[in-house]
Amino acid sequence: MASTLLILFLVATVIYIFWVLLKPRKKSSRKKPAGKQISKKNHQKVKEKKQQSSLPSADQIRKEKIEKMKKDPELIGRVVRYWLRER
């Protein structure tokens, strides 16, 4: 009788240990502060600004030159003529 009670006590102890180890822990969810809602257009503008600011100076200068070439077709002609002379 004593050995049966001892075995039941040991089994109950092992079950309790597994139950404590395996039970799901409740995680307290912290409320996040409400940030500004950014519209899609503004989000794209912010993204473009970040990309432009992160570009190295050589890439930024190259992009500025390309933009100037798009605005001034005469400049394109000069660049093509120069390129043809070099070849």
N, C-alpha and C positions, 0 to 999 in steps of 0.2 A: 504494500500500500504506500509506503513511504517512497519507494523508488518510482512509482507511478506519478505521485504528486511532484517529485523532483523533475521527472522528464517533462511533465506538463508545464511546470514553471520555466524550465529551460526553453521549451518550444515557444511559450508565450513571450519570453524575453527576446528570442531571435526574431519572432514575427514583429514585435514592437520596434526593434532596431531597424529592420527592413522598412517598416511603415514610415518611420521618421526620416530615413534616408531617401525614400522614393516618393514621398508625398510632394505634390506640386507646391512650390512656394508662391505666395501672393506677392506680386510686385506692385509697389505703390506707384501709381502713374502721376508724374508731376505735370502740372499744367504748363504748357508752353505759352509765353507771352504772345499775344496776337500781333503779328507783324503787319506791315502795310501790304495791301493787296495791289500788286503791280499788274497792269493790263498787259496783254500780249505785245502790243506795239511798244510800250515803254520798256518791257522786258527785253525785246530785241534791240532797242536802242542802247540800253545799259550793257547788253552783251557785246555789241559792236564797239562801244567805247572802251570796254575792258580789253578787247582784243587789240584795238589800236594802241592803247597805252602799253600793252605788254610786248608790242613789236620792237625789235631792235632798231636802232636809228637807220641802218642801211636799208632795211626793208621798208621802213616808213618813208624814207626819201624816194625809194623806187616807186612806191605806191603814189606818192605825190606827183612824180614825173608822169606816170601813166595817166593820172587824172588830168593833168595839164594837156597831155597829148590828145585825150578824148575831147577836150574843150576846144583845142586849137588845131584844125586840120592842116594848116600851113606848116606847123611844127612837124607833123607826121611826114609831110613831103620832104622836108629838110633832113629828117632822120633817115628816111629811105634812101635819099640821094647820097648821104654820107656813107651809109652802109654799103651801097653799090660801089662807091669809089674805093672803099677798103678792100672789097673782093677783087 
